[in-house]
Amino acid sequence: MGVYETLFRFADATHKYMGEPGTHPWAQGFPITTQLPGGPPLPESVTLRASDLMYPKATGEIELREAIAAYYNEFYDAGITADHVAVFAGGRPAIFAILAFLLEDSTIAIEETEYTPYYDVLKLLERNVRIIPSNESNRFRPEPADYDVEPEGEDARVLLVKSNPCNPTGIETTGDKLRSLVQKFSASGKGALFDEAYEFFLDPEPESALRYIDNIDDTDLFVIGAATKGLQVPGMRVGWAIAAQRHIEIFRNYSSFGMGGVSRASQLYVTKLLELDRVRQARNAVNEYFTMQRQRYGEGLSSLGFELYTGNGGFYHWGRLPGDMTGDEFNERLFEYDAGILPGRLCDMLRRPGGPLDKVIRFSFGPLSADSFEDDMAILKKCV
C-alpha cells in the first residue's frame, strides 16, 4: 500500500519510524491527536464493567450505533436509525467488506487520482474498473458528465467509489454537485461508496452525502465514516458504514465470521466523542484549525514554486514539484532531514511507471502543530 511503501523507505534510510519525535511526518494521514484551539478535550479514560469485557456485538454496540445515527440526523437530517449502521475496525475494513461482497458483474467507477488503498483492494479482488479522468488537464476536478459510466455487460451494475473530500487532492464535491451524484447513483443498477473520512476538514463547513439521500433503504449507497480523522483518535480503530438495512444484515453476518466485532472499550470511548454538544464543538474547531493550516502551508509551498491543485478539504496539499524532480527524488532529499512526503504516483489508480503523477506530491499537514511551520518551511526550501 502506498503510504506504507513510503514509511518503509523512510525507515530504511533514517532507521526511524516516521511520526516519532523529531521526525516530520508529511507523508502520513493522521491528524494531530491533542486538544485543538477552541476544541473539546479528549477523554483520558473510559470506565469498563465486567460486561464490557465480553465479546462485542457483530455490527457494533447499540450505544455507539445510536450515537452515530443521532449525529447524522442532527447535522444532515439523514432519517436513519441504528439499524442502518454497521461498526468496523476503522474505515478501510468497511470499504473492503463492501467491495468484497459486490456481485461478480459489478463495474467499479473510480477517479484516476484517488486514495492509495483503493488500488490495492480492487487489484486484490480483481474487480472490473472504469477510470474517471482526474489529472492535471482538468485540475483533478472531473466534470459531472465524466461520472456517466455505464457497466460492462447487459445486466451488469456499476458502483462509484469516491472519497469526499478527496484524499489526496482535498477537492470537495458539495451542494448541487453532490446532490446530482447521489441522484445519479441511486438509480436502479447503480450504487456508490462515499468515503467521508475527511468530512470535518472542509471549508466553509462539513458536508455529507446523507444530506441528499431521501430514503437510504431504496438505494445501494454506502457512506463511510470514522473516528480516525475528525474525532482525532486514529488509535481507537473505529469506523462505520451507513447503508440500507438489508446491507447491514450482510455486514452483521460477515462480522460474525470475518471480524469478530470491534473492541468494546474503543466503542465506548468513541460514543463519548459523539455526544452532540461535544461533536458540534469539535466540528468547528477542526474546521478552523485545519483551514488555517491549509492556507499558510499553501502560501508557503506556492512561494517555493509548487503548482498547487488543492481543494478546500482534507489536510493535504496536492501539487507539482518545481523543476523536473520526481516525488521519489524529492523524498531522497527529505529523508536526510527526517522528513518525507507521499509521491503522487502512489495515488494513480493505474499505477503507470513514469506516469503523469510522478512529479506530483501529497504533503500532509494533518499531524503538524501550529509552531512547526517555520522549521517545516526551512527544510522544504533546502530540498527544492
C-alpha positions in Angstrom: 0.0 0.0 0.0 1.3 3.4 -1.0 1.7 5.1 2.4 3.5 2.1 3.9 5.8 1.8 1.0 7.0 5.4 1.8 7.2 4.6 5.6 9.4 1.5 4.9 11.7 3.5 2.6 11.9 6.2 5.3 12.8 3.7 8.0 15.4 2.1 5.8 17.0 5.5 5.1 16.8 7.0 8.6 16.5 4.0 10.9 13.5 5.8 12.5 9.7 5.5 12.3 8.0 8.4 10.6 5.9 10.1 13.3 8.5 9.6 16.1 9.5 12.8 18.0 12.0 14.8 15.8 10.6 13.5 12.5 8.5 15.3 10.0 5.6 13.1 9.1 4.4 14.9 5.9 3.6 11.6 4.3 1.1 10.4 6.9 -2.7 10.6 7.0 -3.4 11.1 10.7 -4.5 14.3 12.5 -2.9 15.9 15.5 -4.2 14.0 18.5 -4.1 16.7 21.1 -6.8 19.3 22.0 -7.3 21.9 19.3 -7.7 25.6 20.0 -11.4 26.1 20.8 -12.0 22.3 20.7 -13.2 20.0 23.4 -10.7 18.0 25.5 -10.2 14.3 24.5 -11.3 12.0 27.3 -8.4 10.5 29.3 -10.2 7.3 30.4 -13.2 5.1 29.9 -14.9 3.1 32.6 -15.2 -0.7 32.0 -17.6 -3.0 33.7 -17.4 -6.8 33.7 -20.0 -6.9 30.9 -17.7 -4.7 28.8 -15.1 -7.4 28.7 -17.4 -9.8 26.9 -17.4 -10.2 23.1 -18.8 -7.1 21.3 -21.9 -7.3 19.1 -21.2 -8.2 15.5 -22.3 -4.9 13.9 -21.5 -2.7 16.8 -22.8 -1.9 20.3 -26.2 -0.3 20.3 -25.0 2.8 22.2 -22.5 3.7 19.5 -24.8 2.9 16.6 -27.5 5.1 18.1 -24.9 7.9 18.6 -23.8 7.7 15.0 -27.3 7.7 13.7 -28.2 10.7 16.0 -25.1 12.6 14.7 -26.1 12.3 11.0 -29.8 13.0 11.8 -28.8 16.2 13.8 -26.4 17.6 11.2 -27.7 16.3 7.9 -31.4 15.3 8.6 -30.4 11.8 7.4 -33.5 10.0 8.6 -31.6 6.9 9.7 -31.7 4.6 12.7 -29.1 2.4 14.4 -30.3 -0.4 12.1 -28.6 1.5 9.2 -25.2 1.5 10.9 -22.5 -1.2 11.0 -19.3 -0.6 13.0 -15.9 -1.7 11.7 -12.3 -1.6 13.0 -11.7 1.6 11.0 -12.9 2.8 7.7 -10.8 0.6 5.5 -12.3 -2.7 6.7 -15.7 -1.3 5.9 -14.6 -0.3 2.4 -13.0 -3.8 1.9 -16.2 -5.5 3.0 -18.4 -3.6 0.6 -16.1 -4.2 -2.4 -15.7 -7.9 -1.4 -19.4 -8.6 -1.3 -20.3 -7.0 -4.6 -21.9 -9.2 -7.2 -19.4 -10.5 -9.8 -20.9 -8.5 -12.7 -20.3 -5.2 -10.9 -18.1 -2.5 -12.6 -16.2 -0.1 -10.4 -16.2 3.6 -11.4 -13.3 5.4 -9.8 -11.4 8.7 -10.3 -7.9 8.4 -11.9 -6.4 10.1 -8.8 -7.6 8.6 -5.5 -6.9 7.2 -2.0 -4.0 4.8 -2.3 -5.6 1.6 -0.7 -8.4 1.6 -3.2 -5.9 0.4 -5.9 -4.7 -2.4 -3.7 -8.2 -3.6 -2.7 -9.5 -3.5 -6.3 -6.5 -5.3 -7.6 -6.7 -8.0 -4.9 -10.4 -8.6 -5.5 -9.8 -8.5 -9.3 -12.6 -6.0 -9.9 -13.5 -4.6 -13.3 -12.6 -0.9 -13.1 -13.5 2.1 -15.3 -11.5 5.2 -14.8 -13.0 8.7 -14.4 -10.5 11.4 -15.7 -8.8 13.2 -12.8 -5.5 14.7 -13.7 -3.6 18.0 -14.4 -5.6 18.6 -17.6 -8.8 19.1 -15.6 -7.0 20.2 -12.5 -8.2 16.9 -10.8 -11.8 18.1 -11.0 -13.9 15.8 -13.1 -16.9 17.3 -14.8 -20.4 15.9 -14.0 -20.6 14.1 -17.4 -17.4 12.2 -16.5 -19.4 10.2 -14.0 -21.8 8.9 -16.7 -20.1 5.4 -16.5 -22.1 2.5 -17.9 -21.4 -1.0 -16.7 -20.0 -3.7 -19.0 -22.5 -6.4 -19.8 -26.2 -6.4 -20.5 -27.4 -7.0 -16.9 -24.3 -5.6 -15.1 -24.2 -3.0 -12.3 -21.9 0.0 -11.7 -20.6 1.2 -8.3 -18.9 4.6 -7.8 -16.1 4.6 -5.3 -15.3 8.2 -4.2 -13.5 9.9 -1.3 -15.1 13.2 -0.5 -13.3 15.5 0.2 -10.8 13.6 -2.0 -7.7 12.1 -0.5 -5.1 13.1 -1.8 -6.3 16.3 -3.6 -8.6 17.8 -0.9 -11.0 18.6 -3.7 -14.6 18.7 -2.5 -17.9 17.7 -4.0 -20.7 19.6 -2.3 -24.1 21.2 -2.7 -25.9 20.6 -6.0 -22.9 18.6 -7.4 -23.1 16.2 -4.6 -26.9 16.0 -4.8 -26.6 15.2 -8.5 -24.1 12.4 -7.8 -26.4 10.9 -5.2 -29.4 11.0 -7.5 -27.4 9.5 -10.4 -26.1 6.6 -8.4 -29.4 6.0 -6.6 -30.9 4.7 -9.9 -31.6 1.0 -10.5 -28.4 -1.0 -11.3 -26.2 1.7 -9.7 -24.7 2.3 -6.3 -22.0 4.4 -4.7 -19.5 4.3 -1.9 -18.9 7.7 -0.4 -15.8 7.7 1.8 -16.2 10.6 4.1 -13.2 10.2 6.3 -12.3 13.9 5.9 -15.9 15.2 6.4 -14.9 17.7 9.2 -12.0 19.1 7.2 -14.0 21.2 4.8 -14.1 24.9 4.4 -16.6 26.5 5.0 -18.4 23.6 6.7 -18.6 19.8 6.8 -20.7 18.0 4.2 -22.2 14.5 3.8 -23.9 12.6 1.0 -26.5 11.7 3.6 -27.9 15.2 3.4 -29.2 14.3 -0.1 -30.4 10.7 0.3 -34.2 10.6 0.7 -34.5 7.0 1.8 -31.3 5.0 2.0 -33.3 1.7 2.1 -34.3 2.4 -1.5 -30.6 2.7 -2.7 -27.4 0.8 -2.9 -25.5 3.8 -1.4 -22.9 3.4 1.3 -21.5 6.3 3.4 -18.3 5.5 5.3 -17.2 7.5 8.3 -14.7 7.0 11.1 -13.4 8.4 14.4 -9.9 8.4 12.8 -9.7 11.9 11.4 -12.3 14.4 12.6 -12.6 12.9 16.1 -8.8 12.8 16.3 -8.5 9.2 17.6 -6.9 7.0 14.9 -5.6 4.6 17.5 -9.2 3.7 18.6 -9.7 1.9 15.2 -13.4 2.6 14.9 -15.2 3.3 11.7 -18.7 2.7 10.3 -20.8 2.1 7.2 -24.2 3.7 6.8 -26.4 1.7 4.3 -29.8 0.1 3.7 -30.8 -2.3 6.4 -30.5 -5.2 4.0 -26.9 -4.5 3.5 -26.2 -4.0 7.2 -27.6 -7.5 7.7 -24.9 -8.8 5.4 -22.2 -7.0 7.4 -23.6 -8.5 10.6 -23.2 -11.9 9.2 -19.7 -11.1 7.8 -18.5 -9.7 11.2 -19.7 -12.9 12.9 -17.1 -15.0 11.0 -14.7 -12.5 9.5 -14.1 -9.7 12.0 -15.5 -10.8 15.4 -16.7 -7.3 16.2 -14.8 -4.2 17.3 -13.2 -3.5 20.7 -15.9 -2.7 23.2 -13.6 -0.3 25.0 -12.9 1.6 21.8 -16.6 1.8 21.0 -17.4 3.2 24.5 -14.7 5.8 24.0 -16.0 6.9 20.6 -19.6 7.1 21.9 -18.4 9.8 24.3 -16.8 11.7 21.4 -20.1 11.8 19.5 -22.2 13.5 22.3 -23.9 16.1 20.2 -22.7 19.3 22.0 -19.2 17.9 22.1 -19.1 16.9 18.4 -20.6 20.3 17.4 -17.7 22.0 19.1 -15.2 19.5 17.6 -16.5 20.2 14.0 -16.0 23.9 14.4 -12.5 23.6 16.0 -11.3 21.1 13.4 -12.6 23.2 10.6 -11.0 26.4 11.9 -7.6 24.9 12.8 -7.0 23.0 9.6 -8.3 25.7 7.3 -5.7 28.0 8.9 -3.0 25.3 8.3 -4.2 24.7 4.7 -3.9 28.5 4.0 -0.5 29.1 5.4 1.2 25.9 4.1 -0.4 26.7 0.7 1.2 30.1 0.7 4.5 28.7 1.8 4.6 25.9 -0.8 3.5 28.3 -3.6 6.3 30.7 -2.6 8.8 27.8 -3.2 7.5 27.2 -6.7 5.0 24.4 -6.2 1.9 24.4 -8.5 -0.9 23.6 -6.2 -4.2 22.0 -7.2 -5.5 21.6 -3.7 -9.2 21.9 -2.9 -10.9 23.2 0.2 -11.0 19.9 2.1 -8.8 17.4 3.9 -5.4 18.1 5.5 -3.2 17.7 2.4 -1.7 19.9 -0.2 -1.6 18.3 -3.7 0.8 19.9 -6.2 3.5 19.6 -8.8 7.1 20.0 -7.7 9.1 22.8 -9.2 11.6 21.8 -11.9 11.9 18.3 -13.2 12.3 16.5 -9.8 10.1 13.4 -9.1 8.3 12.7 -5.9 10.7 9.9 -5.2 13.8 12.1 -5.8 12.3 14.7 -3.5 11.9 12.1 -0.8 15.5 11.1 -1.0 16.4 14.7 -0.2 13.8 15.0 2.6 15.0 11.7 4.3 18.3 13.5 5.1 16.2 15.8 7.3 14.0 13.0 8.8 11.1 14.2 6.7 9.0 12.7 3.8 6.0 13.2 1.6 3.8 10.8 -0.3 4.8 10.6 -4.0 1.9 11.2 -6.3 2.5 8.1 -8.4 1.1 6.0 -5.4 -2.3 7.8 -5.9 -2.5 6.8 -9.5 -5.3 4.2 -9.8 -3.5 2.9 -12.9 0.0 2.8 -11.3 1.7 3.7 -14.5 5.6 3.6 -14.4 6.8 7.1 -15.4 3.2 8.2 -15.3 1.6 11.6 -15.1 1.7 11.8 -11.3 5.5 11.2 -10.9 6.2 14.9 -10.3 3.2 15.5 -8.1 3.2 15.0 -4.3 0.8 14.9 -1.4 2.0 17.0 1.6 0.3 16.3 4.8 -0.2 19.0 7.4 -2.5 16.8 9.5 -0.1 15.8 12.3 1.6 19.2 12.5 1.5 21.5 15.5 0.9 25.2 14.8 4.5 26.0 15.9 6.3 23.7 13.4 5.7 25.9 10.4 9.0 27.8 10.2 11.1 24.6 10.7 9.0 22.8 8.1 9.4 25.5 5.5 13.2 25.7 6.1 13.5 22.0 5.3 11.3 22.3 2.3 13.3 25.3 1.0 16.6 23.3 1.3 15.2 20.3 -0.6 13.6 22.1 -3.6 
